Amino acid sequence: MRYEHKVAIITGGTKGIGAGCVRAFVGAGARVVFCSQHAGEGDAMAAELSARGPGTARFVQCDVSRVADIEHLVAQTVAWYGQIDCLINNAGWHPPHRPIDDFSADEFRALLDLNLVSVFAAARAALPYLRKTHGNIINIGSLVGSMGQLHATTYVATKGAVIALTKALAIDEAAHDVRVNAVSPGNIFTPLWQEAIDAADDPARARADGDAAQLLGRMGTPDEAGALCLFLAAEATFTTGVDHLLTGGAELAYGRKTRKA
């Protein structure tokens, strides 16, 4: 897959799935602008990937929960390259698992800003340029946005809304030949997963359980997520409004799911 001379914006690009996307797109020859709140990590990563090529990477510090930061990210990309061909809305966060009783309304609003409103704001800012290039948007959802998850009501709600937004926006933007798709990962082995393993009473068991949750017997990798996003951007030109599950089969077959003893 090649994406030479195309310009891609990737939010949350210094870690996990976002970093996998940045590596994939730079490796395909794209000019990538990625962001996070971590300037030191971002600058070092941009320099390393640009040196490796064949594409280039540039970093912009950005808090995606702030609409002004998102608008600056888009404006800076256009100032550098004059176009946008792909927007990957990846930045987001999964709070620690808690029942709904232990979440406040303010916490939910803050998560909505980070996980959902940021997707809306980035799409709105980038679309005038994506329409000119007949580009595409890829929104990172989550498997649990469609199947639910224990003690994760706020997170599941935000990711379910991302999937719904993707479908609605795909309808609107078809008139401009802009494709809009979602990728919904299951268990991808990211730094966030490693933090959960490290915090567990039995880290080895936690990792084994994480691997065993998939039919394929392992967690996915950020590079596999990046490869799927690159395929959607570069090759899947007759695909829009689709939620692509990247799960290793985690959603298939029966399991012991009762919440009763």
N, C-alpha and C positions, 0 to 999 in steps of 0.2 A: 504494500500500500504506500502510495506517495501523496504528499500534500505540499509540494514545492510552491513557494511564493504565496501561499495562503497565510492569512493572519488569524490567529486564534487567541482568545482571551480565556483564561482558566482561573477561576477563583479557588481559594484555599489550596494553592499549588505547591506548598513547601513540604507537605507530609501526605502519607497514605495514598488514597486514590487520586487526589489532585496531583501529587508528584508523579504517579504512574502515568497520568495523562500528559503532563509536561514532557516527560522523557519520550513517550510514544510520538508526540507531535513534532518535537525537535528532531527525533530520529527519522521522521518522514519528510524532513526538509522545510517544515513550517516556521514562520516567524511567530513566536509565542510570547505573549505578555501574560504573566501570572502574578497573583497577589496573595498576600496573607498579612497578618499583623506582625510577623517576625522578620524585621528588615535584615538582620545579620545573616540568617539562614537563607533568605531569598536572594540576596546579592551573591553569596558564595555559590549557591546552586545555579544561578543564571550564568555566572562566569564559567563554571565547570561544564555545563551543557553546551554553551556556545562554543567553547574550545573544542568539544568533541564533535559537534555538528551532526549532520550537514545543515540543519536549520540553526536558528538562534533563539535565545531566551532573554527576556528582559523582565525585571521585577519592579512592581509598584507596591508600596506599603498601603494597605487598605483594610479598614474594618467594614465588612459588608453589611453590618447592622446599621451603618450610617449611609443614607442615600447619597449624601454629598460626596462621600468617598468613592462610591460606585460610579457616580457621574464623572468624577475626576479620572478614574481608571479607564473608562471608555474614551474620554476626551484625550488622554495622554496617548492611548493606543492609536487613535486617528491622527494625532499630531506626528507620531513617529512614522506611521505606515500608510495613512490615507485611506484605509479600508479595514473592514472586519469581515471575515468569512465564517467564523465559528465562535460561538460562545458556549463555554461549559460552566454551568452553575453547580459547583461542587461544594463550596464552603458550607459548613454546618456543624452541628454538635449534638451529641446524644447525652442527655443528663443522666446521672446515676439513677438506677431503678428505684422507684418509690411509688406507693399507692397514691391515688388522686388526693387523698386526705392531706398528704404531705407536700403538695404543690400549691403555691399561691397563684392567684390570678396574674399578679405582676410578673412572676417567673414565666408563666405561660406566654404573656405578651412579649417578653424579651426573646423567648425562643421563637415565637412567630416572626419577629423582626429578623432574626438571624437565619432561620431555616426557610422561610417562605417569602416574606416581603422583599428580601434581598434578591430572590429569583425574579420576582415581578419587576423590581427596580432595574436590575441589570438588563433584562429583556427589553424593557421600555427604552432604556438609554441606547442599547446597541441596535435595535431594530431599524432605525433609519438607514444605517450603514449595511446591515445584513440584507435589506431589501434590494439595495443596489447591486450586491454581489450574488444574489440568490443563494445566500448562505444558510446556515442551520444553527439551531440551538439544541444543546443536550443538557437536560436537567438531571442531576443525580438524586434519585429518590431513595427508596429502601424497600426490601421485600416486606418488612413489617407494615409498610404503608397500606398494603392490600390484605395482609393476613393477621395483623395485630401482634402484640407482644405484651408479656406480663409486666405490670408495673411501669408502663411507658406510655401512658395516655397522651401526654403532651407531645412527645416526639412522634408517636404514630400519627397523631392528628396533623402535624406539620408535613410529614412525608406523604400522607394520603392526599393532602391538598396540593403538593407539588405535582403528583401524578395527574390530578384533575386539571390543574392549571395547564399542564403540558398538552393534554387532549384539547382543551378549549382554545389554546393559543394556536395549535396546529390547524384548527378549522379556520381561524381568522387569517392566518398568515399564508395559507395556501394560495390566496389571491395574489400574493407577491412572490410565489415560488420560494418561500422560506420554509424549510422543514423543521419541525420541532418534535424531538423524541425524548424519552426518559430512559435512564439506566437505573435499575433497582437492585443494588447488591444485597446479598445475604451476608454471610460471615467472610469478610476479607481481612487477612492478617495485616493489620495496620498498627501504628504506635498506640492507638487507643485500645486496641485489643490486647496489646502487650501490657499496658497499664492495668487492665482488668485481671490479667493472669498474675501479674506481680502482686496485686492486692488480695488475691484469693488465699484462703487458708491452706489450700493444697494446689500450688501453681501447676504441677505436672498434671494433676487430674483436670484442672480447668482447661489446659491446652488440649488434653485428650478429648474432653467433652466438646470443645469447640470444633475439633476436627471431625468428630463422630456425628455432628449434626447434619452433615451433608452425605448424600448417597455416594459421592466420590471419595469420601473418607478423609478429606482435608479441607482446609480453608482456601479461599482464592487468594490471589496476590494483587497488589496494586498495578503491576505491569499487565496482568490479564484484563483489569478494568480499563487501563489505558488503551490496550489493543482493541477492545470492543468500541470504545468511544471514537477511536481513529477510523475504524471500519464504518461506523455510522456517518461520520463526517465525509469520508473520502469515497466510499464505495456504495453505501446503501441509499442510492439516489431515488428510489421509489418507496421509501419508508418514511412515514410521518405519523405522529400521534400515537406511537407505539411505546409501551412500557416494556423494556427488555430486561428480563430477569437474569441476573448474574449470580447464581446461587449454588451451583453444584448439585442441584436437585433437592435442596433443603425443604422445599414446599411439598414434595411428593410423598405419598404413602402415609399410612396410619402410624401413630405413636401413642404412648400413654400421655394423655393430655388432661385428664380430669383434675379439677382443682379441689376435689373432695377426697378425704382420706379413704 
